Amino acid sequence: MDNSVFWLDRISPSDRHLVGDRLFYLAHLSRQGYPVLPGFAISPQLLWEVWQLQDWRDPIFAELPNSSLHINCEDDLQLHAIAQTIRQQILQTEIPPSWIAPIALETQQLPGTALSIAPSLALPKRLGRTTRLHLSQLLEPYITPNSDRALAQALKSIWSQLFVARSLLCWQHYKIPIAQLHLAICVQPIGDRIASGRLEANPTHFNIQVMLGPAVDLETAQPDAYQIDSRSGQILDRNIGEKICTYTLMGTDDRLDCQPELPAEDIQNQRALPPEYLPLLIQLAQNMTAELGSHFQFEWTLARMGNATQPELYITEAYPLDPPKQRPYAVSSPETPNQLSGLAASRGQAIAAAWVLPQTTESDDRSIPLHSILVAPTLALTD
């Protein structure tokens, strides 16, 4: 792949180690005739070409793409200093206009005025499908106007996420040298999104989540939920989520934000996905088992593209997953619910065992396992 830009239909199976799983599976499904949004990839090589333009004060950063950087994970000051130095340098750099112009020219072939700029990270196969997916989700996508300046800023923002403290810790924990990180960028249109969501599949069920508009935050929202028999397509359970707010794209020529709005009362009691599209979504998932196996997940949107008068279902992400491992034991209690909800004490995402503190008795700090997520009924604030 000599060019910095190449369309989905130009991505071949041999490119997988460069373009990452997101672009690889979108390209594969597109070739098989599945409804994938049109789009193209930006080569991971562009990041390292921009890297070489920098005037690094410390030579160790200049040679980072061709060397291994060891970080003392116990030294928080060193970790944050390295992360801050790299991120600031990337965000402050000016990408040459001659490098952005060919990319911006390709975006003019996409419908609409807003773009999804999403990371597609290639990681070693030894990590397994599910681990690669979780690590890829460390990097967040951006929605931007279709302009040269906004595109350049989105690229730098995604590149910089490779080097935040959380990411650096993960690369070192999984023994992934920086030089082996290939971060391609997937560029697709946003369109007029009526509903979006995620479908998780296993051999017996499809679990579907649905939100109004773009799927801004499925992790913390309370979307509509469906449980479907994966073979018959029969609806086993359904639940209307709490539509606390909807999201509308607003902004300027340089930046777009998803602004929350209070939905009308009649919308709060309606299902986000029009009923005639649910059978189509179920059929789409049943067909995809031939491509991705029985364990997979994909994100989708119901959107109008360009001058279309009727919305259509589109796949925006798709990944096969490893079958869940059989755990040697399970801890349960009739007094503790399987699902807990509440407020986070700080921003960010973490995956670890949850330790639920009792409501009435005091806990000995020494009994709390290391590296666990604490769930407490109350949090006392002190000066």
N, C-alpha and C positions, 0 to 999 in steps of 0.2 A: 504494500500500500504506500506508494510514493507520494500521493497527494495528501494534503492536510484534511480534505473533505471528501467523503464518499457516502453515497446513498445506501439505504438499507439493502436494496437489491444487489449491491456490489459486494456485500460482506459474505465471505465464503467460510465454510467450517474451519479452514486452516487459519483464519484470522482470530479465532476465539481467544488465544493467549494474549492478544493485543487489545481487543475491543471490550472484553469483559462479558459477563453473563447477560446483563440487561440487553445490550445490542445484539449479542449472538442469538438469543432466543427470539427477540423481536424479528430479526432477519429471517430466522428459520420458519417462524409461524407465518410471516408474510409470504414467503416462497410457497408455503403449503396452502395459500388462499384464505387464511384467517384475516379478520378485519383488524389490521394493525394501522395505527395512524401513520401517515406518510412522514418521512423524516430522514435525517442523515447523521453521520458520525463525524466528529472532529478528532483527528488522530492524537493519541497520547504523546506523540513526539513533540507536539507544539509546546507543551508545558516545559520540556527540557530545553527547547530552543529559546524560550523566554528566559529560562533559568540562566542560560549562558550570557544573557545580556546584562545581568546584574553585576554591580560593582561590590562584591562581597568583601567586607573588611577582614573577615576570618577566612583563610584559605580552606578550612575544613568544610565550609558551606559550599564553596565553589566546586569542590570535588565530590559532593554528596551523591550525585546521580551515578557516580562510578565507584563508590566506596561504601563501606558499612559504617553507620553511626551507632555507637553504643551509648545508651543513656542510663545513668544510675537512677533506677526507678524509685529508690528510697530518697533521692535528693529532689524535693519538690521545687526548690529554687532553680536548680539547673534545668529541670524539665520545662518549667514555664518560661525560662529565659530563652531556651532554644526555640520553643514553639513560637514565642512572641516575635523573636528576631526574624524567623523565616516568614511568618504570616505577614508581618508589616512590610517586609521587602517585596513580597509578591503583590500585595494589595496596592502598593505605591508605585509599582512599575508601570510604564507606558508601553503597551503592546504596539509595535509599529503599525501605522494605518495600512501599509501594504500587505500586512499579514491578516488583518481583519477584513479587508475589502473582499477577497474571494469568498470568505465565509458568509459575509453579509449579502453578497450577490446570490448565494444559494438560498438564503432565507426568503428572498422575494418570490421563490417558487412555492412557498408554503401559504396556505390560506389564512386570512385573518391578520390582525395587528399585534397579537400577543404570542409569545413563544414559551415553551417549556424547555429549560436547559437543565439536563439531568446527568449525573455522573454514572459512568459504567466502568466499574473497577475490575480489572483482571487479577485474580488471586490464584495461588497454587492449588492444584486439584487435590493435594493431600489433605486439605482442610475439610473436605466434604461439602456437599451442596448447601446444607442448612447453615453451617458456620460461615461459608462464603457470603450467603445472603445477609446474615446478621452483620457481618463486617462491612458489607457494601452499604448497609443502611446507616452507618456512621456519617455518611456524606449526604447532605440534603440537596434536593433540586431547587431551582429558582424559576420564577415566572417573570419574564421581562417583556418590555415593548420590543417590537421588531425594529431596532435601530442599532447603528454601529457602536455607539457609546455604551448603550445598555448591554449589548452582547459582550463587549470587552470586559465590562465590570462583572458580569455574571461568570464568565470564564475564570477570572482571577479569584472570585469568591469561592468557587468550587475547588479550584486548585489549592487554595490556602487551607481548606478543610483537611487535606491530607496531613497537615503538620500541626494541628491543634494538639494540646497535651494528651487528650483522650485517645486520639488516633495514634500518636507516637507510641504510647504505652501498648496499644493493641498490636502494632507492627512488631514491636520488640517481643511481646509475650508469645506471639505465634511464629517468631523467628522468620519474619519476612523482611529482607533487606529493602531499603528505599529504592535501590536500583531495579528491583523486581516488581515494583508497583507500576502498573500500566493503567493510567486513568484516561479513558476516552470520554467524550462528551456526546450525549444524545440530544439532538435538537428536533423538536416536533411542535406542531401548532396546538394552541389551547382550544380555540373555537368557543362556541356558546355551549357550556356544559350544564345540562339540566340535572344530572345526577352522576355520582361517581361512587366507587366502592372497591371492595376486595372480596375475592372468593377463595376459600381454602378448601382443598379437596383431600379426602382420604378414601380408602376402598369402599366405605359404606355411606358417607355423607358428604354433602357440599354445605359449608357454612358461609353464608353471604352477609356482608355488611354494606349498607347503602347510606349515603349522605346526599343532601341537596347540593347542587352546584359542584365545584371542584372538591376533591377529597383532601382537604387541607390538613386535618389532624385526626386520622382514624384511631390513633392510639389513645387519645384522651377524650374524644367525643363519645356520645351515646347514640350510635347510628341505628337505623332500622336493621333488624336481624332476621334471617331466615335459616332454617335447617331443612335440607332437602335430601331425600333418598337418592343417592347418586345413580342407581340403576333405573328406577322407575320414574324419577323426576317428581315424585309426589312430595308435596309440602308437609313436613312433619311438625314444624313449629314456626311461628312468626311473631314478631314483636315490633311495635312502633317505638322508636327511640325518642328521646327528648330533644326536640329541635329548639335548643336554647337560642341559636343564632344561625343565620345563613351567611354565606360569603359572596361578596361582589368584587370583581377586579376594578380597581381605581388607581389612578396615578397620572404621571406625566410621560413625556417622550423618553425619559431616562430611567424611570422606575415605575413598577407596578406593585401594588400591595393588595392582599386579600382583606378587604374591610368587612368586619362582622356587622350584621344588621339583624334587628329583632324581626322575626317572621310574623306575618299576620296570623291571627288566632286560628283561622280555618286551615292554614297550611300546617300548623303544628300538629294537627290531628290527622293529616293525610300521609299516605306512604310516599316516600321520596321517589321511588321507582314506579312509573306508570305500569299498571298491572299487565298490559299487553306485552311488555318487554321482559317480564320475568321468565316465561317459557323460552324465549330466545336466549336469555343468559344461561339458563339451565342446559339447553341443547348445546350451546357453545362450550360449556364446561365438559359435557359428556364427550363431545368430539375431541377435545384437547387431551383426553386421557391417552389417545393413540399417539400423541406427540410427546407428552411429558410424564406418562406413567400414572399411577394411581394416587401418588402423594405429590401435590403441587399447589401453588398459589398464583393467582394473577390479579392484577389491578385493572380496572376497566372504567370506561366513562360512557355516558349517553350524551351525545353532543351533536350539534349542527355545525358542519364545516363549510366555510365559504358561503355560497349562495343557496345551499340546501334548505329546503322548506321543512323537511322532516328530520328529526334526530335519528342517529344510528348508534349502535353499540360498537365500541372500539376497545381493543386491548392496548393498555399503556405500559404494562410490565408483566412478565411471566417467568416463573422459575420452577423447576422440579425440586422436590425436597427429599431428604433422606427419610426413610421410615423411622418412626420414633423407637428409641431403644427401650427395651424392657427394663424397668427399674427394679433393683433387688428388693426394695422395700418402699412403702409409702406411709407417710405420717398423716393421720387424719384425726379429727376430733368432732364429735357431734355438736360441740358448742362453738366451733369456728367455721364460718361459712367458707365455701370454696372460692367465692369471688369477694374481693374487698375493694372498696372505693373510698377515695378521700382526697386530701390536698397534699401535694408534694412539698417537702420542706425546702427544696431547691430545684432549680431548672436542670434539665438534662435527662439522659436515659441510662438505665443500668439493668443488667440481667444478673440476678443472683437469687439465692434462697431467701424467702421472706421469713422473718422472725416476728411473730405477733406477740406483743406484750399484753399481759392480762390487764383487765380493767380495774381490778380491786386490790390486788396484792402488789407490793413493791418487788422489783426484779433486781437480782444481784448482777451488776455489770459484768462480772467475771463469767456468768453463765451464758452470755450472749455470744454466739459464734462469730468469729472474725469474717469480714467480707460479706456480711449479710445485710439485707434491707430491713430496717426496723419499721414496723407498723404499730403505731401507738394510738390509743383512743383520744389522748390530748397531748398538747405540747406546751410546756411551761416556758414562757419567755423571760429571760433575765437580762439585766443590764450588763 
